[in-house]
Amino acid sequence: MYSYASKYALNAAKTLLNYGVKLYGSTYDPCFTQGYMDSKPNVSIIGTSCFIDYTGTESISDLTYLIKLFQSTPVGTTFQFTNTEYYDPNYELSLDPTGIFSLESLTGDDKIIIGGIISGFTYQNNYKFYKNINFADSPQFTTAYVGGATASNYIQNNLTSNTGKSFINFGTIGSEFGKEEYVEITGSTLNSGKLVVNSTIKLKDNRELLYTDTTLQNENRSTTESTITHYLRGDSNPEILSKSRKNLGCYVVYDSSGNQIQCFENQNQLQAFLRSQFENSTYTTQWIPCLYCSRLTDNGFNAASADKTILYDAAIFLFIEEILNGTFDGQGNFTPNYIYQLRSNADGNDNIQITSEVSFTIDNGFKIDLSHPTLKGFSVNAYVDEQKSILMSENYYLIGVPGFDQSGIFYTKTATSPRKIFLELVGQVVIGLTITVN
C-alpha cells in the first residue's frame, strides 16, 4: 500500500532542453487560425446534418484541437470542411465532400462534430458515408471565428525538428483529459514554479503549444536554452527509476471487463507507472513498447494482467523465404511450385537459418519481431497444445500487423505461463514454430 506522502510526491518524469521557447498569457488561441488535423474522420450525411466522427483518434494533439476549436465555440459558428479528396476503390467512385456547415454540437466524448449543412458535402444516392481510409489526405477546418481574447495561456515551442525537443513526444496529457501533471521551466523569472498542464497541440507549421491552466506572463526565452521538466505524482521505485526515460511506448487503460478504454502515446515507463497509481481501482493498465496506439490489436493483450510493463531478455526476428521451384513438361511448359521456409536469427547472432524450433532461456520474457515485409498477409496464432486446439490467452501479447513496422509477439514468463508454445503463421501456407521456454 502506498503511503500518503510518497504517493502524492511529485516526480520528475522527463526533461526537455531547447531554444526558441516563448510564453503567452491571457491571449487569443492560435489553434483557430493555425490548427491542423493529422487524423482522418468518418463522415456521415444524415438528412441536412453532417456527422464528422473522430472516435478512432488517439492523438492528443488532434483531440486537443477538436476541444479547443469546437467545445466552447458558439452554436451556429460557420466552418468550412476542406482538403477532402475522396476515392472509394470498391466502387471506383470519386467524390468531393468539401462543404460548409454551422456548428450544432461537439459530442461523443468530444470526438464527434455535428453540423448543419449549409453547402457542399456532395454525395450520391445510397452513398452517404465516407470512410476515413478513403480520404487522400487529412481533411481540415477553417473558420472566421478566433475565440476569446483572453482565453488561452500557453508555452510555444518554435524549434521542433528534433523529436527529443518536441512537446508532442514529451508525453504530457493534461487536465483536459483528466490527468494531473505539471511542467517547470528552470530559470524562468516571470513564470517560476510548477505550471499546471492543460493539453498539447501541434500547429500546421509544426510549431507546438503546451497549454496551461496556470495564468502565464508573456516571456520571450527564444535566445536562451530552456530546461523544461515534466512532473507527475506517485510513488516511484528504484527498478522503474533505473530504466531509460528515452524509450517511449503506449500507456493503455482497460476497464474491469478487459476492454481498452484509453491509450496514450509517447509515454516512458516511469510516466506510465506513475499514472497507473491514480486510475480507477477497477481498471488495469499496461505500458506497451509500441509507438502508435493504432497498431495495438484489440485482442493482443491480456487486460486482466496487472503488469505495468512488458519486460523481455531475449529476442529474435522471423522472415519467410519464398523459393520458386517447378517442372517443365515435354512441350516446354513450366509448372511453378513455391516453397516457403521460415528463417530466423535463432542463435542470437547473424547466422540466419531455417527454423522450426527455438528455445529461450529467460528470466522475464522474450520478443519475436514480426516486422519483416515477407510476413505481410500472414496471421499469427499461438497454442498451448501440440494439437493446436487451445489458443494461448495469457502472458502473450501480439502488437501490430505482421509485415509492418513495430509488429511483434511478447511473452511474459510467470510461474504459471506455459513452457511450450506452438506458434502458427497462416498465409499462403501454414508454417509452424515450436517454442520452448527454460
N, C-alpha and C positions, 0 to 999 in steps of 0.2 A: 504494500500500500504506500502511495506517495504521501510524504509529509506536506503540510500546507505550505511551509516556507520554500521547499525545493520545487514543488510543482508549479508555483506561481513566480518562481525566479525567472528573469529574462536571460536568454542565452543568445550569444552572437552566432548566428547560423551561417552567414555568408557575408563576404566583403567585396565591394566593387571599387576600383580606383579609376578615375577618368578625369579628363579635362572637358571643357565645353558644357558645364552644368550651370543652369540658371534656375532661380526660384521665383515664382509669381504668386502673389497673394490677392485674393478677393477680386477676381477679374473674369473676363469672358472665357468660355471654354473653347479651345481651338478645334475640338472634335467636330463642331457643326460645319466648319469650312474646310478642314484638313483631315477629317477622319477617313478611314479606309477599312474595308472588309476583306479578309483573306478567305473566308468561308463562302460556300455556295449553298443557297437555300432551296428547299422545295417550295414551289409556288402553286397555289390552288385558286381557281376562279370560281366563286360561288355567287351566282346572281350578279349583283353590281358591286360586290366586295372582293378584294384580293386578300389572301392569307399567305404571308411570307414567313416561312417556317424554318427556324434555325435550331430546332431541338436536337439535332445531331452534332451541334458545335460544342467543342470543349475549350477552344482558345479563350483565355482570359481577356486578351486584347479585344477580340470580336464581341464577346459578351459585355465587356465594359462599354464598347461603342454603342451597342444596342440600348443599354440602360441610359447612358448619357444623352443619346440622340432622341429617344422616344419616351422615356419614363415620365419626365416632368414637362414635356412639351405640350402646349395647349391642344386639346382636341380640335380638329379642323385644320391644323397646320398642313400646308401642302408640301409634298415630297415628290421628287422625280426618281424613278427606278430605272437605272441606265446600265450600259455595258452588258447587254443581255442577249448576245448572240446564242441561239439555241438550235441544236440539231439532235433529232431522235433517230438513231441508225436503224432501229427496228422497223420504222415506218418510212424511212428516207424522207423525213419531214423537217423542213427548216421554218422556224417562226421567230418573230421579233417581239418578245413580251415587254419591251420598253413601255413605260407608262407613267402617268401622273395620278397620285392618289392623295386623299385627305386623311390624316391620321384619325382613326377611331379609338384604338387602344393598343397597348402592349400587354400581352397575356402569356399564359403557358410558362410560368416561371421566368418571365421576361425574355422569352425566346421566340414568340410568335407575334408578328406585326399584323394588325387587321386594319385595312384601309378601304375607304370608299373610292371606287374607281371614277376618276374624272375623265381620263382619256387613255388610249393605248391598251396594253395588256391583250394584244391580238391573240385570238385562239380560233380553232376550227370546231365544227360540231363534233361532239363526243371526244374532244381533246382539250381539257381544261385543267390538266395537272402537269406541271413542269417538274421533272426530276432533277435534282441537283447535279447528278453526274453528267447531264447532257448540256449544261452551260459551258461554253468555251472558256470563259473567264469568270471571275467572281463579280457578280452584279454589285453596283454601288448606289449610294443615295446622295442626292443633292437637295438643298433647301435654302430659302432666303432667310429662314429663322436663325438667329445667332445665340439664343439663350439669354440667361440673366447676366447683367453687367458685373455683379459681384458674387457670382455663384461658385467660382472654382478657385482652388488652391492646388498648385502642382509644382513638381520638380521636373524641369525639362532637360532631357539628355540629348545633346546635339551631335555627339560622336558615337555612332553605334555600329560601325562596320565590323568591329571585333566582338565576337559573341561573348567574350569574357567581360566586356564593358557594357553589356546590354541590360536594360531593365527587364525586358521580356524573359531573358534567361536567368534573371536574378531570383525567380521563384516566389515573388510576392503574390498574394491573392487579395487580401484586404477585407475591410469591414463590409464592402458592398456585397461580398459573398459569405458573410458570417464568420470571418476569421479575424482574430485579434492579433495584430503584429505592428512592428514599429521599424522605422529607419532613423539613423542618426548620422549627421554629416560632421565629421571631425573638423574642427577649426572654424566652423560657421559662427559668426558673432551675432547675426541678426536672427538666425533660426537655430538656436542651440537646443540641446536636449533631444529627447526621443519624440519623433513625429509619428502620429497615428496614420497608418497606411489605409487608404480607401480602395484603390484599384490601380491598374496599369494599362496603358494603351499605346499602340504604335500608330503614328500618323502616316499619310500616304507618301511623304518624302523620307520615311524611315527614322525621323526623329521620334523620341519616345517621351511619354508623360507618366509620372508616378503621382497620382492624385493623393492628397492627404485630407484627413478630417481636421487636422490642426491648421488654424489660420496662419498663413505664412506672411513674411515681409519680403518685398522684392529684393533680390540679391543676385548679383552677377558674379559667378565664380568661374567663368569660362576660361580665364587665363591662369587659374590656379588649380592644381591637381586636387580633386576632392576624394576623400575616402568615405564611402557610404556603407554603413554596416546594417545588416538586416537582423532584427531581434524577434525571437519567439519565446513564449513562456513554456515552461515544462521542466521535468526532472530528467536531465541527461544522464548518461552513464559512460564509463571510460571506454567501453568497446565501441559504442556509436561515435563518441568524440574522436576516436583514433582513425576513423575512416576518412577518406578523401572527400573534401567538400566540392570537388570539381566534377565528380561523377553524378550525372543527372539522370532522373527517371520519372516515372509517373506515380503519384500518390493516389491510391484508389480506395474508395469507401464503399462498403457493402451494407445493406440492411440485414435484419435478422433472418430473412429468408434466403440470403446469399445473392440478392440482386444488386448489381452495380448501380449506385445512385449518384456518385460523383467521381470525377477523375481530374486531377490537376497535373499539368506538365511542368518540366524544369525544376523538379524538387530533388535536392540531395537527400541522403539517408538521414541526416540529422534533422532537416526540416520535416521530413515525413514522420520521424519518430516523435518529435515534439508535438506535432499537430495531432497525432493519434490519441494523445492523452486527454484531449478536450472534445472528442466525438461523443455522440450519444452512447450510453452504456450498452445498448443492444446492437450497436454497429461493430463491424470488424474492418480492419484496414490492412493494406499491403503497400510496400514500396516495390515497384517493378522496374528493373533496368531496361526501360524502353523509352524512346524519345517522344513518341506521339500516342495519345490516348486512342486515336482512331485505329491503331494497329493492334490493340488488345482485343482478342476474341471474347465473346460473351461467355463461352464455356471453357475458357483457358485457365481458369483459376479455381482453387478451392476456397470459396468465400468463407467457409466455416473455420478456416485456419486462423489462428491468432498471430501467425508470423508477420512481422513488420517488414522483413526483407527476404530476398531470395539469395542465399549465400551458396557459392559453389567453389570447389577447389580442384576441379578437373574439367577440361573442355576439349571437344573435338569438332570438326566440321565434316559434313557429308556432301557429296555430289554424285550425280548419276552419269555414267559414261554410256553414250549410245554408239553402238558399233553396227555398221551395215555389213551384213553377210548374206549372200544369196547364191543362187544357182542359175546356170544357163541351160536351156533345153536344146534339142537337136537343131532347131531353127534359129538359134542365137538369141532367143528371148530370155530376158533376165527376170527372175522372180526374187524380189528383195526379201530379206529376213533380218529384222533388227534384234540385236542382243543388248540388254540393259544390265549394266554392272554397277553395283553400289560401291563407291570408293570413299576412303576417309584417311585422315592422319591419325589413326587409332593408336599408334605407338607414341603419340605425343611429340612427333618431330616432323620433318619434311618428307618422310617416306610415305607417299600416297599409295595405298594398296586396296585391293578388292577386300571388302569387309562383309561378313555375315554375322560375326560375333564380336563383342567388345566387352572388356572388363574394366571397371573403375574401382580403385581403392581410395576411398574418400572418408572425410570426417563430416562434411556438411552437405555436399550435393555436387551435381555435375550439370554441364550445359552442353547441348548438341546444337551447333549452328546450322540452321536450315536456309540460309540466305542465298546460297549459290543459285544462279539463274536456271541451272539444269533441273531444279526441283519445282519449277513452275508447272502448275497443272496437277501436282500431287497433293493428296491429303494425307494426314498422319493419324494413326490410331495406336494407342498403347494398351496392352492387355496384361493381365497378371497370371494368365494360364496359357499353357502351350497350345491348347485347342483354340485359343483366341475367341473365347465366348464371353469373357468377363472383362469389360473395359476398366482401365485404371482410372479412379476418380479422386484419389487423394495423393498429395505430395508430388503432383505432376502439373506442370504449367506450360501451356502452349501459347506462344506470343507471335502475333502477326500471321502472315500468309507465307507458306513455303515458297522459296524462289525470290523473295523480295527482302529488301534491306531490313535488318534488325530481327528477322524471324528466327525463332529458336525454341528448343524444349529445355525446361529447367526441372530438375528432380531434387527434392529435399529429403535428406536422409534422417529418419527418426527411428525410434525403437520398433515401430510397427510398420514402417514403409516396406514394400516388397523388395526382396533382394534379387529377384529375377524379373525382367520386363521383356515382353515380346512386342517389339515395335513393327508396325506395318505401314509401308508407304504405298499408297494406292493411286495409280495414274494410268499411263499407257499399259503398264504391267503392275503386278503386285510384288513388292520386294520386302523381304523380311530381315529384321535385325534383332538378334538376341543380346540383351544387356545384362551383365552380372555385376552386382554391387557387393563389394567387400568392405 
